[in-house]
Amino acid sequence: MTGVRRRPLFAGLAGAAAAPSLAAAQGNELRFGALYPFSGSLALLGDESFRGLEVAVEERNAAGGVLGRQVRLAKGDAVDQTQAIAEARRLIGTDRVTAIFGTYASPLAFAATQVAELQGAPYFEMGAISDPITERGFRYIFRTCPRASDFGAATVGGMVDALAPALAVEPTSLRIGILHEDALYGQTVAAFQEAHLRARGLNLVEKIAYAARAVDLSSAVQRLRGASADVVLHTGYQNDIVLFFRGMQDAGWKPRIVIGSGAGYSLTDTAHAVGPAFEGVMNVDFTQFAVNEQFAPGAAAFVEAYKRRYGTEPRSGHSLANYFGARVCLDAVRRAGGTDKDRIRNAMMASDVAEGTTPTGWGVRFDEKGQNTRARPVLLQWQGGRQVTVFPLQAAVATLRPQLGA
């Protein structure tokens, strides 16, 4: 079985795709679906995720396309689960796409992947992290990013190995609270956080779920305050995060540190909305842009490509994660030599890229469930208005500061 490690996946595309003249001569296109929340409350990160895919596709097309054909993206707007299902059906049935790229939010991906599997269309998930997405025995679903279980392990591991030493305390002395939205994303991450905390004998003093569309989190703040939580592990979207920090400000209370689980915690827009109180917030997430280049070679080059394309800095590492995933999947389609779903599956399963050789630092190796086993989150912290990597040490560009707020 030949793996892609023999030809560096991110070293340039000149020799990896058909010549531009061939693609032009073919005069046809290879269609893929791009299913993201482009409107509604999740639109900001949905669009940021799409931008990473778009950069990868435009880069591939400039080098000749895939299978001698230019790649075209057909967009689908997944505002909620119902629309995700409808749009997946439209992309497969009406637009007749080869496969679907998506989708950022776990509830949306969970719903849309079921449609794709029933229709026999490959689905490339590059941002939704809930483990159940790849645990239903599906053959044509592939996830290139880390899972919630990876986030849980990284959160607790980072507390033990980085945060507790920075605070000069024993990990077992920390009083830990878990706060999460009650949909698939929050439930899954929180469950793995709790499991890892208990496995390490750490002190979980409170666990609170709230409605995904909550408009006030003051009661949750009071419960965390009453439990004297030192550390709050929060899994939520951008609106929830703003509500949480507003509730802490109104209560005149804050823990020693807050650790987020990606999503809105990685957005510069969230940091601006919360203000100085966001300084020192930690976050377990996909690789962001202030990262050791030796750990993630090409991350800086992606930022420059993004700025050339959109005229602004990336808003979150979700674009980088989707860029990485799109490159992996488009390369597999090229190696498949056609668009048959079983040939694409075989090519995806043959992918073999070492960690530390890509702009995310992730490698590529899929298990039988379609999960990339070489993708891991990192521990970040907001310092001076930007997110910097603080752990693991080989990825870090800054030292963890054990203080919340400016």
N, C-alpha and C positions, 0 to 999 in steps of 0.2 A: 504494500500500500504506500503510495507516494504522498508525502505531506508537503505543505506549502513552505516549511522551514527551509527547504533547499533553494527557494527563490524568495529573498526578503520581501515580505508583503508590503511594507511601507517605504521601500527604498526608491520608488519611482515607477512609473507605469509605462515607460517607453517600450520596454520589451515584453510587457504583460498583456497587451491588448492588440487588437487588429490595427493595421495602419489606417490613418484617417481617410485615405483615398478609397479603401475598401468599404468603410462604413458609408461614405458618401455614395459610392456606386450602388450599394444595396438599396438605398432609398427607402428603407423602412425603419421602424422603431421597435424597441423592446420595452414594453410597458410594465411598470411596477406600481403598486398602490402605495400611497403615503398616508397612513391613517393616524391622525393625531387630533387632540382637542384644539382646533384653530379658533374657537370662540368659547365664551363662557368663562368660568372662574379659573380653569386650568390652562387657558389659552397662552399665557406668557411662556410657560415651560414647554407647552406643546409646540409652539412656534420655534422656540430656541432649539428643541430637539430636531425639528424638521430642518433647520438651517444646517446642522451638521451633516444630515443626509444629503441635502442639496449641494453642499460643497464637495462631498465625495463623488456624487454623480457628475457634477460639472467637470471635475478633475478627470474622471474616467472618460467622459465624452471627448474632452480635449485631446486625450491620448488615443482615441479611436473607437471608444465604446466597448461593448461586450458582445461577443459572438459576431463581430463585424457589423453591429447595429448600434445606433445611438439610443441611449436610455432616456425614456420619458417617464416622469412621475405624474400619476393621476392622484390628486389629493382627495381625501375623504375627511370630513369634519366629525369627530367623535366627541360630541358635547357630553353625552352620558352613555350608559350601557345600551339603552334601546337604540340610540342613534349609531353607536359603534357597530351593532349587529346589522342594522340596515345598510350602513355605508360599506361594511365588509361584503355583504351580499351584492351590492351594486358594483363594487370594484371588480369582484370576481365574475359576476354574471353579465353585466352590461359592458364594462370597460375591458373585460377579459385580460386582466393583468396576469403576469407570470407568477408573481408572488406579492405579498404585502409586507412593507416595512412599517414599524410603529414602536410603541404607541404611547409611551411615557407612563400613563397612569394604570395601576394594576387592575382595578375593576373593569376598565375599558378593554385592556388587553385580554383579561380572562374571558370576557364575553365574545370579543371578535375572533380570538383564536379558535374557539369552538366552531364558529361558522366556517373558518378557513379549513379546519381539519375535515369537517363533513363534506366540504366541496373538493377536497384533495388539492388545496393550494398551499404551497409553502408560506410560512409566516415567520418573519425575522423580527423578533422582539429585542429592542436595543436600549430600553429604559425602564420598563416596569419590573419591579423586583420581587413581588410576592412569590414564594416558592410554589404554591399550587398551580401556577400557570404551566409549569413543565412537569407536573406530577400526575397527569391524567392518562398516561399511556399513549399520547399522541405521537405520530411518526414524523410529522412535517412542521413541527414547531421548534424553532431554535432561538435560544436567548444568548446574546453575546455579553451581557452585563452581569454583575454580581447579583446574588439573591438576598432576600431578607435575612436568611440564616447567616449569610456572610456579614451582613450589617450588624446583626446581634452579636456575633463573635468579635467583630472589630470594635464595637462600642465597649463591651465589657473588658476585652483585652487591653484597649487603650486606657480605660480607667485604672486598671491594675498596674500596667507597665509604664504609663506616662503621667496620668493625672495625679494619682496618689503620691508618687515620688515628688512631683512638683509642689504639691501641698504639704509635703513632709509629714504624711500620716500613713498609717496602715490602711490598706484597702478595706479591711473588715470594719473599720471605724466609721466609714462613710454611710450616711443615711440616704438611701436612694429612692426616688420616686419615679414612676413611669406614668407618662401622660400621652394618650394617643387618640386619634380619630378612630371611629368604630367601623370603618369600611375595611375592605380586604387589605389594603396597604398597611394601615395602622395596626390592625389586629395581628397580622403576620409578624411584623417587625417587633411589636411589643411582646408577643409570645416567645420569640426567640431570645429577646433581651432577658425576660424573666427566667427562662430555662438556663441561660448562661450564668446569670447572677446566682441562682440557687446551686448550680453545679460547682461554683467557686466559693460557696459559703458566704456570699456578701449579703448586706443588710437591706432588703427591700422593705420599705416602710409604708408604701402606698402605691396603688395602681389604679389609674382613673381613665375610663373611656368616655368620650363625648361624641355627640352626633356630628357627622361629617359636615353638616351645614349649620353648626352652632353659631349663634350671634353674640354669645357672652360666655366667658370662661372664668368669671369671678369666683364662682363656687368651687371650681377645681383649684384655683389659686389658694383659696382659704383652706381647703383640705390639705394641700401640700404644705402650707404654712403651719397648720396644726400638727402635722407629722414631723415638723422640723427637718424637712428634706434638705440635705447638703447639695445633692446633685439631682437634677431633673433630666430624665431622658424623654425627649418630646418627639413624637412622630406625627407630623401634620403638614398641611399645605399652607401656602402663603397667608391666606386670610386668617387661618387658625393661629399662626405664629404672631401676627399683629395683635390679635385678641388676647393671646396669652401674655404678651409683654405689656399691653395696656392694663390688663388685670393686675399684674404685679405692681405696676406704677401706682394704680389707684389704691392698692392695699398697702403700699409703702413697704413692700417685702420683696426679697429676692433670695434664691439659693446661692451657694458659693459658685456654682457653675451650671450652665444649661448645655446639654449635648443634643443636637438635632440629628435627624436621620435623613439627610438629603432633602429632596423636594424644595420647598420654599427657603430652607436654611442655606441653600447655596446661591440664592439670587441676590444680586446687588440691589435690586428693587426693594427686597425685604429689608436689607440693612438700612437703606435710605428711609423707608417708611417707619421703622422702629426708632432710628436715630442713635444717639450715643450709648443707649442701654444695650445695643447689640455688640458693642466692643467686648471682646473676650469670649463670646459665644463659640462653642466648639460644634463640630459637625462631622459626622461620619458619612462619606459620600463617594461618588465617582471621583476620579482624578480631576483636579482643577488645574489652574494655569500657573500658580506659584508653586512649582514642584521641581525637584532636582532633575535636570535634563538627562543625567545619566540613568535615572530610574525610568523616565518617560521620554525617550529621544523622539523629537518631532513635535512635542507639545507647543513649543514656542513658534515653530513654523506654521502650525495650524492657526494660532492666533493671528499671525500676519496674513494668512490666506483669508481668514474670516473678516479681518478689517478691510482688506481689499474688496471683498464681495459686498459687505454690508455697511461700510463706513463707520463702524463703531466697534468697541471692545465686545467680546462675548459676554453674555449676561450670566452664564452658568456653564459648568462643565458638562451639562447634558448635551450640548452641541458636540463636544469632543467625543463623548461616549457614542453618540450616533454616527459620527464620522468614522470612528473605529469600526463599529458594527457594520456599517454600510460597505466599507472597504473589504472586510472579511467575507461578507455575503456575496458581493458582486464578483469577487475573485473566485468564490466557489462556483458560481454560475458559469464563469468563464472556463474553469477547469472541468465542469460537467460536460461541456461541449454541446449543450442543448438545454431545453427548458422542461424536459420531462421531470416530474416531481421526484421520482426515485433516483434519477441521475443526480439531481441537485442534492438529495439527501446523502447519497454516497460521497459526493464531493465535500459536503459540509462535515461529515463524519471523518473524512480523511484529513481535515485541516489540522495542522500541527505547527504552531508558532510559539517560540520560547517567550517566557515572561521577560520584561525588561528590554524589549526590542521594538515597542510600538509607542505612539504618542500618549497612550493611557498608562503605559507600563504593563498592561495586561498581555497575556499570551492567548493562545487559542487551542483548545482541545475539548471536544464535545463528548459528554457521556451519552448513554443510550436514551436518556430522557430528552436530549437536545439542549442541555445546559452546558455553557462554557465553564469548565472547571478551573480555568486559569485567570479568572477575573476577580479582583479583590478590591474592596473599598479602602480608603485611607482616612486618617484622622486629620481634620483641619481646624483652624481657628481664625476668627475675624480679628485682625490686628491692623490698626491704622486705616480702617475703612476698606480693607481687602482681605480676601480669604487666602491663608497661607497653609501649606502642608507642615504639620508638626510631628507626625508619626505614621509609619515606621521611619526609623532614622535614615534609611537609605533613600527615602523619598523626601525627607524634610528639608525645608529651606529656612526655618525659623524655630526658635525655642518656645515651648508651650509656656504661656503666662497664666498662672492660676488665679485669675481675677476677672470678675464679671462686671461690665460697665466701665464707662470712661472715667 
